[in-house]
Amino acid sequence: MKIHQTNTHKNRLLVGLLLLLLIMSACGGGNESTISDIAEGVSTAQAGIEQIEEIATAASETANATPETGPGTVIDDPIEIAFDQPYESFVNGNNFERFYRLSLPAGAILNLDAANSAESKGDVAFRLVTMAGGFPTPIAEETVPIGENRSIKFITGSDGGGTYLLIPRGGFLGTDTFNFTAVMTMQDDAASGGDAVADPVAGTEITTGTFTGLLGGDDRIDAYRFTAPARSYMRVTLTNSSDSLGAFEAEVSRDGAHIRYYTDRYAAPGNDMVFAMDTLDEVVFNVELTAETTKEAVYTLTVEVTTQNDADSGGDAGEEIGTATPINVGQTYEAFRGEGESDCYQVATAADQALTIIINSLTDEFFGGRPIIRMYDESGNTLAVGGGPTPGASETVEGTAVSASTFFCVAGGGNAAPYTFIVENK
């Protein structure tokens, strides 16, 4: 108590000296000062003294205060959070942190709306930590300035969830008052009612159509699987929303074989990627998305499957001259050459007839899909070779028939690709 009285006495002496200096300064220190000048100086000095006394009182209270105890003041005794319920508290020089605990299931989305009072003396940092491993590990943090609001979003994956701590931290410059509300919803990747499975082989089952999904936080991988019928080709389009904060990579593979059509394809916010595949038999395909960071990425996944109808044949064209698909001279046909396969056609013509084959690669979305044409006679002898147009371009192949039937096959390296062609008499 004596220490407190001594400090108070010193404060009063200090205040008296400051009062004298402020009065002299306000009056100009000259003999010609008027009574009104002196009164104004006294008023200014008193305002300064009141401010000094407020600071001194706050410092004295903080120095002599007893740290709080009880729930929320220590990490081992946190306050249990109920969702959709507002919480308010404060931090100061004796309690820099408050501790709250919440539980999240797998596939959850946590939205935390936090506010820092306009009366606070400093910023308040809201830190979300996991206790996995027995010690607190930060997984998300947002600093809320004085008088402002911020939102914190955290996502758990299909194999995640658990117990988490929310730790508001501040009070370094005085008392900081804050409030927050925690809201939890569930993911609904591809309308599954939760998060897509993280295992690429046992992915979430989908069919054709357009689906939406979410990555971020602890949810780093979303995997899907779909079955494509025999003699079909398909497009898988992945679009990263322009509202996303993070990017992702993706790959498509045949179930169990891990034949990657594309991998390490990077989709930044606002961008998309397209995959094309074909089948001879029924095949299960896997689509795997991997988040680049913990930042949120909202995406759409579109699967389109079309049964092949090469040259209006109702299916896939034959793969050798013995099973070639018949076509007519002067008619334009559409077809799709699958990865690693050949499409063979038979055209009826007169012997010694000069022929021109014009082939067009339809799109630039299928890298390496440059169709090559080889013209044959009935015995399988090569009559002409050409083609190989770049994506979106066309090429012409010329040859002369040696009998009433001429054959040609469309092949090529690289990935699957659609094309059109026409055979004309020259």
PyMOL commands that set and color helices and strands:
alter all, ss='L'
color gray80, all
select helices_A, chain A and resi 2-27+35-64+189-191+310-312+321-323
alter helices_A, ss='H'
color red, helices_A
select strands_A, chain A and resi 79-80+86-91+100-104+108-116+124-130+137-144+149-155+162-169+176-186+204-205+209-215+221-228+232-240+248-254+265-267+272-278+283-291+297-307+325-327+333-337+343-348+354-361+372-376+382-387+394-400+405-411+417-425
alter strands_A, ss='S'
color yellow, strands_A
deselect
rebuild
show_as cartoon
